[in-house]
Amino acid sequence: MSDKQINLVIVTGMSGAGKTVAIQSFEDLGYFTIDNMPPTLVPKFMDLIEQSNENRRVALVVDMRSRLFFNEITSILDSIETNSSIAFRILFLDATDGELVSRYKETRRSHPLAADGRVLDGIRLERELLSPLKSMSQNVVDTTELTPRQLRKVISDQFSGDSKQVSFRIEVMSFGFKYGLPLDADLVFDVRFLPNPYYQVELREKTGLDQEVYDYVMTQPESQDFYKHLLTLIVPILPAYQKEGKSLLTVAIGCTGGQHRSVAFAHRLAESLATDWSVNESHRDKNRRKETVNRS
């Protein structure tokens, strides 16, 4: 597939079979996603995508719960298929009637096609309406025995091959405890026990990204010992987070102001992990003190 070609996935299937989990999985893979797209809007939307230079990997959830919708989508798919700039697949999610009934009872929702009847009546009607579309689908996934985590893995295995986006990323960030804990942190480490460069006048206005501060922090015996144990703790558990289906793991390292020690440690950790993982490095409070001083 060329870089200019649009990769379109239409996600559909039985209500309760996992379309919400599926569209979230595509978002994690770097797709531009829209939930519950009316079939009549698909051609106009694809025209906009063709004219744009933005993300050209698109996943749309389209529900066909009436014969009219099915007639619309079949003609739309025929037109898309003749468009050489669009490569599209249909992902159809299914599950047994018994499992779908159980899921509806668990969530206490009514089936959209059940009206005043039983949930099972709505499921059977929907299955009848969607049967032709299922036969057109290139990817059919039965979610009866799948947990949400397992469904995410199935989608990643089937659809991440044509995407440069990875399904598991690590965010290594520094912060200052005086400004509060990061709300999105999964793992938090405190390096306030290390010697503080703030008390070295020549280092006070610099940050942990400056070589002088970095060297001051990382050459301390306490730093070397702590960093060795930090890697020993973090590295072995990363595959388990990935296996569990987590798309982003945030590792936060904090010192008092988030300017010196935590920045140096976060930078070194990000560089180490980046040899084997997709890593982003950020420093929430690196310049916070300077900005406060300037405003005052």
Helices and strands as residue ranges (DSSP letters): E 6-13, H 19-28, E 32-34, G 39-41, H 42-51, E 57-61, H 67-81, E 86-94, H 97-107, H 119-136, E 139-142, H 148-159, E 169-176, G 177-179, E 187-190, G 197-199, G 201-203, H 211-218, H 221-243, E 248-255, H 261-273, E 278-283, H 288-295
